[in-house]
């Protein structure tokens, strides 16, 4: 198999193809034991009921992926099974998996989209199927085109009395007041420590509805007390997957709700459940823990299980999955509060691929699909907006500014979308030069300049646009650092590269802020996150090791060993104190390649399944906590702990997930290399005990 895949990827597009294979969610879905077992049970019930009624079961599996559902159908006694898979590398892998499990004579695998299948003697399908099993869903339920795929199948591939697995879906919405989530959506007024307003938000930014892209999130990991549920969960849409006429693209539903507590309606939490069989015996829920039908039962089972000193977070008693999460939808900006007991209308909308919501009175006008009109939600990520609103972070920067800036200061800002750099202009400095190479981001910043009547700001469309006379007057260089192209925290070391290129033009006395950055690592036990990379081996009694080999092979070729993840969403436990890996100095030796080596000593190495990595930015050489901005834990981690690590929710951290489970070393050698030419950092951890 390996040779075949190497040959098929030997032309143009090798990297993109391999990366697509490596990052496919097939393995993640197969690790979802609840999903697997409930699909299996629904197949068993459905096929046995057909046989009890003296009917045959002819199964169509759309988007078979690994072939797992098709093999389940065979095991459940299906009379025939046709599986289709359009993604060619996975289809070829499924073919080998089906053969390895001895089912090649029982499953007809067609390497096409379902919309390309033909029906009739000698065709892709000998007959229309009377059982459809498929998993076409994403966090938004319909975001992967489920409506169109089902409609086509019902019209062209299935019998009129078809039984679909799943049988039905229900989307739930819960109106909430959640300042934490709103901080990822709406920019806040920026004030100094005395409460004096430095920057007001332009009205067009305040009124913007934000991005229409789905905001998927592990709602169960929201900090306790971070939201106020204004309503109970409300069913807003039902989808009967066997009824063609009910699967329409555009719907608008209104639900009369009663506020169970007082507060401001800011967002809607959304999730869905699946009734897996037409008798309603099998239910699969994607609800967060507080609304999950099995939460109490599963929590009790965990309490009775012998065993662990770890304190399991409340949100982790229910089944974990990352391919289906929950979603946050922001309501149109309003400052109108709800009083407890007040009745109001929740408006729910969907088109073919997406959802959106509104609240109001029964006579409220329909809402169109929300989209960003201010530019901020296009130019910046949600986590970046969260950083801009982070009061502790802003306080540290602004307190430092008050100490080091004066009326004679000329500040060159080498960050993009830096409201802090703009705030410096309101703090009495002589001039601020803002590096803004992105046109959308620059327009966003210009709107703040105009709205706040800031006169001492000049924009630079590129680093080359800095004139010699401007450069000679610079007293301070400041960066947050932030660049929209950065994925991992240390990608923002691009700041050092910009600074290096401008150095010959700047005075030798210039003050550089931050003066350095320090990389840290933390050996971790993740409760669940490691499953996105963990091998499957067998799954519900079937051998899927061939898929493990396929994904691992292409991941080693195309994926970085470190990926970015919002670790606050994935509970984990430290197995040692934080390890200092490398400090990068922006004032002295940024141009020099660096290599650092060391060892980390891990408590209980058998628990190790990941290594978290982040960077701290030091505003000056003191390295004081008051002048350090961290993208890592909220509080320093000094030792192994059975308390979950608390991560900064406004950053994505880096994480190296251990793909295999070999013997672990208690003492792990590590190597970190820094290439200043590419502004890249390379990590190596030697944790396997041979």
C-alpha positions as CSV (number, residue, x, y, z in Angstrom):
1,X,0.0,0.0,0.0
2,X,2.8,2.4,0.9
3,X,4.4,2.2,-2.6
4,X,1.1,2.7,-4.3
5,X,0.4,5.9,-2.4
6,X,3.9,7.2,-3.0
7,X,3.4,6.6,-6.8
8,X,0.0,8.3,-6.8
9,X,1.4,11.4,-5.1
10,X,4.5,11.7,-7.3
11,X,3.3,14.6,-9.4
12,X,2.3,18.2,-8.7
13,X,0.3,18.7,-5.5
14,X,2.1,16.0,-3.5
15,X,2.2,18.1,-0.4
16,X,-1.4,19.2,-0.5
17,X,-2.7,15.7,-1.2
18,X,-0.7,14.2,1.6
19,X,-1.7,16.9,4.0
20,X,-5.3,16.4,3.2
21,X,-5.0,12.6,3.9
22,X,-3.1,13.2,7.1
23,X,-5.6,15.7,8.4
24,X,-8.8,13.8,7.4
25,X,-11.1,13.3,10.4
26,X,-11.7,9.6,9.7
27,X,-9.5,8.4,12.6
28,X,-11.0,11.0,14.9
29,X,-14.5,9.7,14.1
30,X,-13.4,6.1,14.6
31,X,-12.1,7.0,18.1
32,X,-15.6,8.2,19.0
33,X,-16.8,5.0,20.7
34,X,-20.3,6.2,21.3
35,X,-20.8,7.1,17.7
36,X,-19.5,3.8,16.6
37,X,-21.6,1.7,19.1
38,X,-24.8,3.6,18.4
39,X,-24.4,3.3,14.6
40,X,-23.7,-0.4,15.1
41,X,-26.8,-0.8,17.4
42,X,-29.0,1.0,14.9
43,X,-27.9,-1.2,12.1
44,X,-28.5,-4.3,14.1
45,X,-32.1,-3.2,15.1
46,X,-33.0,-1.9,11.6
47,X,-31.8,-5.0,9.7
48,X,-33.3,-7.4,12.2
49,X,-36.7,-5.6,12.0
50,X,-36.6,-5.9,8.2
51,X,-35.8,-9.6,8.4
52,X,-38.5,-10.1,11.0
53,X,-41.0,-8.6,8.5
54,X,-39.7,-11.0,5.8
55,X,-37.9,-8.2,3.9
56,X,-34.3,-8.1,2.7
57,X,-31.9,-5.4,3.8
58,X,-30.0,-3.7,0.9
59,X,-27.7,-1.1,2.4
60,X,-26.1,2.0,0.9
61,X,-23.2,3.6,2.8
62,X,-22.5,7.1,1.5
63,X,-19.0,8.4,2.3
64,X,-17.8,5.1,3.8
65,X,-14.4,6.5,4.8
66,X,-12.6,3.5,6.4
67,X,-15.5,1.2,5.5
68,X,-16.4,0.8,9.2
69,X,-20.2,1.3,8.8
70,X,-20.4,-1.0,5.8
71,X,-18.6,-3.8,7.7
72,X,-21.0,-3.2,10.6
73,X,-23.9,-3.6,8.2
74,X,-22.5,-6.9,6.9
75,X,-22.0,-8.2,10.5
76,X,-25.6,-7.2,11.3
77,X,-26.8,-9.4,8.5
78,X,-27.4,-7.1,5.5
79,X,-28.3,-8.9,2.3
80,X,-26.2,-6.6,0.2
81,X,-24.0,-3.6,0.9
82,X,-22.8,-0.9,-1.5
83,X,-20.3,1.7,-0.2
84,X,-19.2,4.8,-2.0
85,X,-16.2,7.0,-1.2
86,X,-15.1,9.9,-3.5
87,X,-11.8,10.7,-1.8
88,X,-9.6,8.4,-3.8
89,X,-6.8,7.7,-1.3
90,X,-9.3,6.8,1.4
91,X,-11.4,4.7,-1.0
92,X,-8.3,2.7,-1.9
93,X,-7.5,2.3,1.8
94,X,-11.1,1.2,2.6
95,X,-10.8,-1.4,-0.2
96,X,-7.8,-2.9,1.6
97,X,-9.4,-2.6,5.0
98,X,-12.5,-4.4,3.8
99,X,-10.3,-7.2,2.3
100,X,-8.2,-7.5,5.4
101,X,-11.4,-8.1,7.4
102,X,-12.6,-10.8,4.9
103,X,-15.6,-8.8,3.6
104,X,-14.5,-8.1,0.0
105,X,-17.1,-10.5,-1.3
106,X,-19.9,-8.9,0.7
107,X,-19.3,-5.2,0.1
108,X,-19.3,-3.5,-3.3
109,X,-17.1,-0.4,-3.0
110,X,-17.6,2.3,-5.6
111,X,-15.0,5.1,-5.8
112,X,-17.4,7.8,-6.7
113,X,-19.6,10.5,-5.1
114,X,-23.1,9.4,-4.3
115,X,-24.4,11.9,-6.8
116,X,-22.5,10.0,-9.6
117,X,-23.9,6.5,-8.7
118,X,-25.9,4.7,-11.3
119,X,-28.7,2.2,-10.4
120,X,-29.7,-0.9,-12.4
121,X,-28.4,-4.4,-13.4
122,X,-24.7,-4.3,-14.0
123,X,-24.5,-0.7,-12.7
124,X,-22.9,0.7,-9.5
125,X,-26.0,-0.4,-7.6
126,X,-28.0,-3.4,-8.7
127,X,-31.1,-2.0,-7.1
128,X,-32.3,0.9,-5.0
129,X,-31.3,0.5,-1.3
130,X,-33.9,0.3,1.4
131,X,-31.4,1.1,4.2
132,X,-29.2,4.2,4.1
133,X,-26.4,4.5,6.6
134,X,-24.2,7.5,6.4
135,X,-22.4,10.2,8.5
136,X,-22.5,13.4,6.5
137,X,-22.6,15.8,9.5
138,X,-20.3,18.4,11.0
139,X,-20.6,20.7,14.0
140,X,-23.3,22.7,12.2
141,X,-25.0,19.5,11.2
142,X,-25.6,20.6,7.6
143,X,-22.3,22.3,6.9
144,X,-20.9,19.5,4.7
145,X,-23.9,19.5,2.4
146,X,-26.1,16.9,4.1
147,X,-29.3,18.3,2.8
148,X,-28.4,18.1,-0.9
149,X,-26.8,14.7,-0.6
150,X,-29.9,13.3,1.2
151,X,-32.3,14.8,-1.3
152,X,-30.4,13.3,-4.2
153,X,-30.2,9.9,-2.6
154,X,-33.9,9.8,-1.7
155,X,-34.8,10.8,-5.3
156,X,-32.3,8.6,-7.2
157,X,-30.8,5.8,-5.0
158,X,-33.3,4.8,-2.4
159,X,-36.7,3.1,-2.1
160,X,-39.8,5.0,-1.1
161,X,-39.9,3.1,2.2
162,X,-36.2,3.5,3.0
163,X,-35.0,3.4,6.6
164,X,-32.2,5.9,7.2
165,X,-29.6,5.6,9.9
166,X,-29.7,8.0,11.5
167,X,-33.4,8.5,11.2
168,X,-33.8,12.1,12.5
169,X,-31.9,15.0,13.8
170,X,-32.9,17.9,16.1
171,X,-31.0,21.1,16.5
172,X,-31.1,22.8,19.9
173,X,-30.4,26.4,20.8
174,X,-29.8,28.0,24.2
175,X,-29.8,31.8,24.6
176,X,-27.0,33.0,26.9
177,X,-25.2,35.9,28.3
178,X,-21.5,35.1,28.0
179,X,-19.0,37.9,28.3
180,X,-16.1,35.5,27.7
181,X,-17.5,34.5,24.3
182,X,-18.5,38.0,23.5
183,X,-14.9,39.0,24.0
184,X,-14.0,36.9,20.9
185,X,-16.5,38.8,18.9
186,X,-16.8,42.5,19.9
187,X,-14.0,44.9,20.5
188,X,-14.1,46.7,23.9
189,X,-13.2,50.3,24.8
190,X,-9.6,50.5,25.8
191,X,-8.9,52.3,29.1
192,X,-5.8,52.9,31.2
193,X,-5.4,51.8,34.9
194,X,-7.1,55.0,36.1
195,X,-10.1,54.3,33.9
196,X,-9.4,57.0,31.4
197,X,-10.6,56.0,28.0
198,X,-7.8,55.8,25.4
199,X,-9.7,54.3,22.5
200,X,-13.4,54.2,21.8
201,X,-14.7,51.6,19.3
202,X,-16.1,53.1,16.1
203,X,-19.9,52.7,15.8
204,X,-19.6,50.6,12.6
205,X,-17.5,48.1,14.6
206,X,-19.9,48.1,17.5
207,X,-22.8,47.4,15.1
208,X,-21.1,44.7,13.1
209,X,-22.6,41.2,13.2
210,X,-19.2,39.6,12.7
211,X,-18.1,36.6,10.7
212,X,-20.7,34.1,9.4
213,X,-18.1,31.2,9.7
214,X,-19.2,28.6,12.3
215,X,-17.5,29.1,15.7
216,X,-17.1,25.5,16.8
217,X,-16.0,25.0,20.4
218,X,-16.0,22.5,23.2
219,X,-18.8,24.2,25.2
220,X,-18.4,21.7,28.1
221,X,-15.0,23.3,28.8
222,X,-16.2,26.8,29.4
223,X,-15.1,27.9,32.8
224,X,-17.7,27.6,35.6
225,X,-19.6,30.8,35.9
226,X,-18.5,32.2,32.6
227,X,-22.0,32.3,31.2
228,X,-25.6,32.9,32.3
229,X,-28.2,30.6,30.6
230,X,-31.1,32.8,29.8
231,X,-33.2,30.0,28.5
232,X,-33.5,26.2,28.6
233,X,-32.3,24.4,25.5
234,X,-34.9,24.9,22.8
235,X,-35.4,22.6,19.8
236,X,-35.5,24.8,16.7
237,X,-35.2,22.5,13.7
238,X,-35.9,18.9,13.0
239,X,-34.7,17.0,10.0
240,X,-36.3,13.7,9.0
241,X,-33.7,12.2,6.8
242,X,-36.1,9.9,5.0
243,X,-38.5,12.6,3.9
244,X,-37.4,14.4,0.7
245,X,-40.0,17.2,0.9
246,X,-38.9,18.1,4.4
247,X,-35.3,18.6,3.6
248,X,-35.5,22.2,2.3
249,X,-32.6,24.6,2.1
250,X,-34.1,27.7,3.6
251,X,-36.2,27.7,6.8
252,X,-37.1,30.3,9.4
253,X,-38.5,29.1,12.7
254,X,-39.7,31.2,15.6
255,X,-39.8,29.9,19.2
256,X,-41.5,31.7,22.0
257,X,-39.1,31.5,25.0
258,X,-39.3,32.6,28.6
259,X,-36.2,34.0,30.3
260,X,-35.4,31.8,33.2
261,X,-33.1,34.5,34.6
262,X,-32.2,38.2,33.9
263,X,-29.4,39.2,31.6
264,X,-28.4,40.5,28.2
265,X,-28.9,38.1,25.3
266,X,-25.5,38.0,23.6
267,X,-25.1,34.6,22.0
268,X,-26.8,31.3,21.2
269,X,-25.1,28.0,22.1
270,X,-26.1,25.3,19.5
271,X,-25.8,21.5,19.3
272,X,-27.8,18.6,17.9
273,X,-28.8,15.1,18.5
274,X,-29.5,12.1,16.3
275,X,-32.3,9.6,16.7
276,X,-30.4,6.7,15.1
277,X,-33.3,4.3,14.3
278,X,-36.9,4.8,13.2
279,X,-38.3,3.3,16.4
280,X,-36.4,5.8,18.5
281,X,-34.5,3.3,20.6
282,X,-31.0,4.7,20.0
283,X,-30.2,8.4,20.7
284,X,-26.8,10.1,20.2
285,X,-26.5,13.5,21.7
286,X,-23.8,16.2,21.1
287,X,-25.1,18.3,23.9
288,X,-22.7,19.9,26.4
289,X,-22.6,18.3,29.8
290,X,-25.3,20.4,31.4
291,X,-27.9,19.4,28.8
292,X,-26.6,15.9,28.0
293,X,-29.2,13.2,28.7
294,X,-26.6,10.7,29.9
295,X,-24.4,13.1,32.1
296,X,-25.7,12.0,35.5
297,X,-25.5,8.3,34.7
298,X,-22.0,8.5,33.2
299,X,-20.8,10.6,36.1
300,X,-22.1,8.0,38.6
301,X,-20.3,5.2,36.6
302,X,-17.1,7.1,36.7
303,X,-17.4,7.6,40.5
304,X,-17.9,3.9,40.9
305,X,-14.9,3.0,38.7
306,X,-11.9,2.0,40.8
307,X,-9.1,4.0,40.3
308,X,-7.6,7.4,39.7
309,X,-6.5,10.3,41.8
310,X,-7.2,12.7,39.0
311,X,-10.1,15.1,39.4
312,X,-12.1,14.7,36.2
313,X,-13.6,18.0,35.0
314,X,-17.4,18.1,35.0
315,X,-17.4,18.4,31.2
316,X,-15.5,15.1,30.7
317,X,-17.9,12.6,32.0
318,X,-19.8,12.6,28.7
319,X,-18.3,11.0,25.5
320,X,-15.6,13.1,24.0
321,X,-15.5,14.0,20.3
322,X,-13.7,16.6,18.2
323,X,-15.2,16.0,14.8
324,X,-18.6,17.1,16.2
325,X,-18.4,19.9,18.8
326,X,-20.9,22.6,19.7
327,X,-21.2,26.1,18.2
328,X,-21.6,29.7,19.3
329,X,-23.6,32.1,17.2
330,X,-23.5,35.7,18.2
331,X,-26.8,37.6,18.3
332,X,-27.1,41.0,16.5
333,X,-25.5,43.6,18.8
334,X,-28.0,44.9,21.4
335,X,-28.0,46.3,24.9
336,X,-31.6,45.4,25.7
337,X,-31.8,43.2,28.8
338,X,-34.2,40.4,29.5
339,X,-36.0,40.2,32.8
340,X,-36.7,36.9,34.5
341,X,-40.0,35.5,33.3
342,X,-40.1,37.8,30.2
343,X,-41.3,36.2,27.0
344,X,-39.4,36.8,23.8
345,X,-39.0,35.2,20.4
346,X,-36.0,33.2,19.4
347,X,-35.6,33.3,15.6
348,X,-33.7,30.5,14.0
349,X,-32.6,30.3,10.3
350,X,-30.8,28.0,8.1
351,X,-29.9,27.8,4.4
352,X,-28.3,24.8,2.7
353,X,-25.1,25.0,4.7
354,X,-25.3,27.3,7.7
355,X,-27.4,28.5,10.7
356,X,-27.9,31.9,12.3
357,X,-30.1,33.3,15.0
358,X,-31.8,36.4,16.3
359,X,-34.0,37.5,19.3
360,X,-36.9,39.9,19.4
361,X,-40.6,40.3,19.6
362,X,-43.0,38.2,17.5
363,X,-43.3,40.9,14.9
364,X,-39.5,41.1,14.3
365,X,-38.4,41.3,10.8
366,X,-36.4,38.3,9.3
367,X,-32.6,38.5,9.5
368,X,-30.4,37.9,6.6
369,X,-27.2,35.9,6.8
370,X,-24.8,37.8,9.0
371,X,-21.5,39.0,7.6
372,X,-18.7,41.2,8.6
373,X,-19.0,44.9,7.5
374,X,-16.3,46.4,9.7
375,X,-13.3,44.4,8.5
376,X,-12.1,43.3,11.9
377,X,-13.6,39.9,11.7
378,X,-12.0,39.4,8.3
379,X,-8.5,40.7,9.2
380,X,-8.3,39.1,12.7
381,X,-9.1,35.7,14.2
382,X,-11.5,35.3,17.1
383,X,-8.6,34.5,19.5
384,X,-6.8,37.7,18.3
385,X,-9.9,39.7,19.2
386,X,-9.9,38.0,22.5
387,X,-6.3,39.1,23.0
388,X,-7.2,42.7,22.2
389,X,-9.9,42.6,24.8
390,X,-7.7,40.8,27.5
391,X,-7.8,43.3,30.4
392,X,-4.8,41.8,32.3
393,X,-2.7,41.7,29.2
394,X,-3.6,45.3,28.2
395,X,-2.9,46.5,31.8
396,X,0.6,45.1,31.7
397,X,1.4,46.7,28.4
398,X,-0.2,50.1,29.3
399,X,1.5,50.2,32.8
400,X,4.8,49.6,31.1
401,X,4.1,52.3,28.5
402,X,3.5,54.9,31.2
403,X,6.9,54.1,32.7
404,X,9.0,54.1,29.5
405,X,7.3,56.6,27.1
406,X,7.5,60.3,27.3
407,X,6.4,63.3,25.2
408,X,9.6,63.0,23.2
409,X,9.0,59.3,22.3
410,X,8.7,58.2,18.7
411,X,7.3,54.7,18.6
412,X,7.7,52.3,15.7
413,X,5.0,49.6,16.0
414,X,6.0,46.3,14.2
415,X,2.7,44.4,14.7
416,X,-0.4,44.2,12.7
417,X,-3.8,45.3,14.1
418,X,-2.1,46.7,17.3
419,X,-4.6,48.8,19.2
420,X,-2.0,49.0,21.9
421,X,0.4,50.7,19.5
422,X,-2.4,53.0,18.6
423,X,-3.1,53.6,22.4
424,X,0.5,54.8,22.8
425,X,-0.4,57.7,20.5
426,X,-3.1,58.7,23.0
427,X,-0.7,58.6,26.0
428,X,1.2,61.7,25.0
429,X,4.1,60.4,22.8
430,X,5.4,62.5,20.0
431,X,4.5,60.2,17.2
432,X,3.5,56.6,16.4
433,X,4.5,54.8,13.2
434,X,2.2,51.9,12.6
435,X,3.4,49.0,10.3
436,X,0.2,47.8,8.6
437,X,1.0,45.9,5.4
438,X,-2.5,44.4,5.1
439,X,-5.0,46.7,3.4
440,X,-8.0,45.4,5.4
441,X,-6.3,45.7,8.7
442,X,-5.0,49.1,7.8
443,X,-8.5,50.3,7.1
444,X,-9.7,48.9,10.4
445,X,-7.0,50.8,12.2
446,X,-7.6,54.0,10.2
447,X,-11.3,53.9,11.4
448,X,-10.0,53.9,15.0
449,X,-7.7,56.8,14.3
450,X,-10.5,58.8,12.7
451,X,-13.1,58.0,15.4
452,X,-10.7,58.9,18.2
453,X,-9.2,61.9,16.4
454,X,-5.6,60.7,16.8
455,X,-3.4,63.0,14.9
456,X,0.1,61.8,15.7
457,X,-0.1,58.5,13.8
458,X,1.5,57.6,10.5
459,X,0.9,54.3,8.7
460,X,3.6,52.3,6.9
461,X,2.3,50.0,4.2
462,X,5.6,48.0,4.3
463,X,8.8,48.0,6.3
464,X,10.5,49.5,3.2
465,X,8.2,52.5,3.5
466,X,10.1,53.7,6.6
467,X,11.9,56.8,5.5
468,X,15.5,57.5,6.8
469,X,14.5,60.7,8.6
470,X,11.6,58.8,10.3
471,X,13.9,56.0,11.3
472,X,16.5,58.2,12.8
473,X,13.9,59.8,15.1
474,X,12.6,56.4,16.5
475,X,13.2,56.1,20.2
476,X,11.2,52.9,20.8
477,X,10.3,49.8,18.7
478,X,7.2,48.1,20.0
479,X,5.5,44.8,19.0
480,X,2.9,42.7,20.8
481,X,4.0,40.8,18.7
482,X,1.2,39.7,16.4
483,X,0.9,38.8,12.7
484,X,-2.2,37.3,11.2
485,X,-0.1,34.8,9.3
486,X,1.2,33.3,12.5
487,X,-0.3,29.9,13.4
488,X,1.9,28.9,16.3
489,X,2.8,31.4,19.0
490,X,6.4,31.5,18.0
491,X,5.6,32.3,14.4
492,X,5.3,35.9,15.7
493,X,9.1,35.8,15.9
494,X,8.7,37.4,12.5
495,X,8.9,40.6,14.5
496,X,12.7,39.9,15.1
497,X,13.2,39.5,11.3
498,X,11.5,42.8,10.6
499,X,13.6,44.5,13.4
500,X,16.8,42.9,12.0
501,X,16.2,44.4,8.6
502,X,15.4,47.9,9.9
503,X,18.3,47.9,12.4
504,X,20.8,49.7,10.2
505,X,18.4,52.7,9.9
506,X,17.5,52.9,13.6
507,X,19.5,54.8,16.3
508,X,21.8,52.6,18.4
509,X,20.0,53.9,21.5
510,X,16.6,52.6,20.4
511,X,14.6,50.7,23.1
512,X,13.2,47.4,21.9
513,X,9.9,46.1,23.4
514,X,9.7,43.2,23.9
515,X,13.4,42.7,24.4
516,X,13.2,38.9,24.2
517,X,10.9,35.8,24.1
518,X,11.3,32.5,26.0
519,X,10.0,29.2,24.7
520,X,8.7,26.8,27.3
521,X,7.5,23.1,27.2
522,X,5.3,21.1,29.5
523,X,5.0,17.3,29.4
524,X,1.3,16.5,29.6
525,X,-1.3,13.8,30.0
526,X,-4.3,14.9,27.9
527,X,-7.6,13.3,28.8
528,X,-8.7,13.1,25.1
529,X,-6.8,15.4,22.7
530,X,-4.2,12.8,21.9
531,X,-6.9,10.7,20.2
532,X,-6.9,12.9,17.1
533,X,-3.4,11.4,16.4
534,X,-3.6,8.1,18.2
535,X,-3.6,4.8,16.2
536,X,-6.9,2.9,16.0
537,X,-5.7,-0.7,15.7
538,X,-9.1,-2.4,16.0
539,X,-12.4,-0.6,16.2
540,X,-15.6,-2.3,17.3
541,X,-14.0,-5.6,16.4
542,X,-12.6,-4.6,13.0
543,X,-9.0,-4.2,12.0
544,X,-8.3,-0.6,10.9
545,X,-4.6,-0.7,11.2
546,X,-4.2,-0.1,7.5
547,X,-5.8,3.4,8.0
548,X,-3.3,4.0,10.8
549,X,-0.4,3.3,8.5
550,X,-1.9,5.5,5.7
551,X,-2.5,8.6,8.0
552,X,0.8,8.2,9.8
553,X,2.8,7.9,6.6
554,X,1.3,11.1,5.1
555,X,1.4,13.0,8.4
556,X,5.2,12.3,8.7
557,X,5.6,13.8,5.2
558,X,3.2,16.8,5.3
559,X,2.5,17.7,8.9
560,X,4.5,19.7,11.4
561,X,5.3,17.6,14.6
562,X,3.9,20.6,16.5
563,X,0.3,21.7,15.9
564,X,-1.7,24.7,17.2
565,X,-4.6,23.9,19.5
566,X,-6.6,26.0,22.0
567,X,-5.5,23.9,25.0
568,X,-8.1,25.4,27.3
569,X,-10.7,23.3,25.5
570,X,-8.8,20.0,26.1
571,X,-8.3,19.2,29.8
572,X,-4.8,18.0,30.7
573,X,-2.5,17.4,33.6
574,X,1.1,18.4,33.9
575,X,3.7,15.7,34.5
576,X,6.5,18.1,35.5
577,X,7.1,21.7,36.0
578,X,7.5,24.0,32.9
579,X,10.8,23.5,31.2
580,X,12.6,26.6,29.8
581,X,13.8,25.6,26.2
582,X,15.3,28.7,24.7
583,X,15.4,32.5,24.9
584,X,15.5,34.6,21.8
585,X,17.0,38.0,22.3
586,X,15.7,40.8,19.9
587,X,18.3,43.3,21.1
588,X,21.5,41.4,20.7
589,X,21.9,38.1,18.8
590,X,18.7,37.5,16.9
591,X,20.6,37.0,13.7
592,X,22.6,34.0,15.1
593,X,21.3,30.5,14.7
594,X,20.6,28.9,18.0
595,X,20.5,25.4,19.3
596,X,19.6,24.3,22.9
597,X,19.6,20.9,24.4
598,X,18.4,19.6,27.8
599,X,16.3,17.0,29.6
600,X,12.9,17.0,31.1
601,X,12.1,14.6,34.0
602,X,8.6,13.2,33.8
603,X,6.6,11.9,36.7
604,X,4.7,8.8,35.7
605,X,6.0,8.6,32.1
606,X,3.4,6.0,31.2
607,X,0.8,8.8,31.3
608,X,2.7,11.0,28.8
609,X,0.8,11.6,25.6
610,X,1.7,15.1,24.6
611,X,4.0,18.0,25.1
612,X,2.6,21.6,25.2
613,X,4.8,24.5,24.0
614,X,4.3,28.2,24.2
615,X,6.2,31.5,24.3
616,X,6.5,34.2,26.9
617,X,7.2,37.8,25.7
618,X,9.4,39.8,28.0
619,X,9.0,43.6,27.7
620,X,12.3,44.2,29.3
621,X,15.4,42.4,30.6
622,X,13.9,42.1,34.1
623,X,11.7,39.1,33.2
624,X,9.4,40.2,35.9
625,X,5.9,38.7,35.9
626,X,4.6,42.3,35.6
627,X,6.4,42.8,32.4
628,X,5.9,39.3,30.8
629,X,3.0,38.4,28.5
630,X,2.5,34.7,28.3
631,X,0.7,32.6,25.7
632,X,0.7,29.6,28.0
633,X,-0.8,28.7,31.3
634,X,-2.7,31.3,33.3
635,X,-0.6,30.5,36.4
636,X,3.0,29.2,36.3
637,X,3.3,25.4,36.4
638,X,6.1,24.4,38.8
639,X,5.5,20.7,39.3
640,X,3.4,17.7,38.3
641,X,-0.2,18.1,39.3
642,X,-3.5,16.2,39.4
643,X,-5.3,19.5,38.9
644,X,-6.0,20.3,35.3
645,X,-3.7,22.9,33.8
646,X,-5.5,26.3,33.2
647,X,-4.6,27.7,29.8
648,X,-5.0,31.2,28.4
649,X,-8.2,31.0,26.3
650,X,-7.1,33.8,24.0
651,X,-4.1,31.9,22.5
652,X,-3.6,28.7,20.7
653,X,-0.6,26.9,22.1
654,X,1.6,24.5,20.3
655,X,1.3,20.8,21.1
656,X,3.3,17.7,20.1
657,X,1.0,14.7,20.3
658,X,2.6,11.3,20.7
659,X,1.3,9.2,17.9
660,X,2.5,5.8,19.3
661,X,2.5,4.3,22.7
662,X,5.9,2.8,23.2
663,X,7.7,2.5,26.5
664,X,8.4,6.0,27.8
665,X,11.6,7.4,29.3
666,X,11.4,9.1,32.6
667,X,14.1,11.5,31.5
668,X,13.5,12.9,28.0
669,X,16.3,14.6,26.1
670,X,15.1,17.5,24.0
671,X,16.6,19.7,21.3
672,X,15.4,23.0,20.0
673,X,16.9,24.8,17.0
674,X,16.1,28.4,15.9
675,X,16.7,29.5,12.3
676,X,16.6,33.3,12.2
677,X,16.7,33.4,8.4
678,X,13.3,31.6,8.3
679,X,12.2,32.7,11.8
680,X,11.5,29.0,12.3
681,X,11.8,26.9,15.5
682,X,12.4,23.1,15.3
683,X,11.7,20.8,18.2
684,X,12.8,17.2,18.9
685,X,11.8,15.1,21.9
686,X,13.4,11.7,22.4
687,X,10.8,10.0,24.6
688,X,10.9,6.5,23.3
689,X,12.6,3.9,25.4
690,X,14.2,1.4,23.0
